[in-house]
Amino acid sequence: MDGGSGNPAGGDGDGGARGGASRPYQPLAFLVGHCWKGTFPDGKATDEHCFSWIYGGKFVRDEHVVHRGEGHADGLGESIYVWDAASKQLQYLYIESAGGFSRGTVSGEGDTLLFPPTSYLEKGETQTYRSRWQPAGRDAYDVVTEFLVKEGWVPGSSCTWKR
């Protein structure tokens, strides 16, 4: 959590009304203060995301670990979410242990987080993707990610994260 410095999204970090420039982090509020774990379709790899307020509640951090299974190194990643008042957008920078990164925006549409198309860059290669995160009850959320190929958008991954 924010160490007692106040929650800029309001409430206890479990949600409430979404969106609006006066409460720029509100779309992420249901995630903050919790760790969420999802299992990939192969049943072996898991991905755990832990969300927290940082720097006195000025930003949101999402630290995650992909456990790839016995004999495989874990993948580490981190996203920092920042409100850009000039553009009136909630933006993020994602970095990960293989050296890849992406930058993008996220917005709330009802109770869904929308991550519009952006590019992930790693070792000179680029992959364009987009995602939708939607609560699935109070203790879970579903993520659907799609990738852009020559023919258009194709399914990438889908997973349910639970706290």
PECOR-V257637 format. One record per run of one state. SS is the DSSP state (H for helix, E for strand, L for the rest). FROM is the first residue (numbers start at 1). TO is the last residue. If there is no record, write none. Layout:
SS:FROM:TO, SS:FROM:TO
This chain:
L:1:20, H:21:23, L:24:25, H:26:28, L:29:34, E:35:39, L:40:45, E:46:54, L:55:58, E:59:67, L:68:74, E:75:84, L:85:88, E:89:96, L:97:100, E:101:109, L:110:111, E:112:122, L:123:124, E:125:135, L:136:139, E:140:149, L:150:151, E:152:162, L:163:163
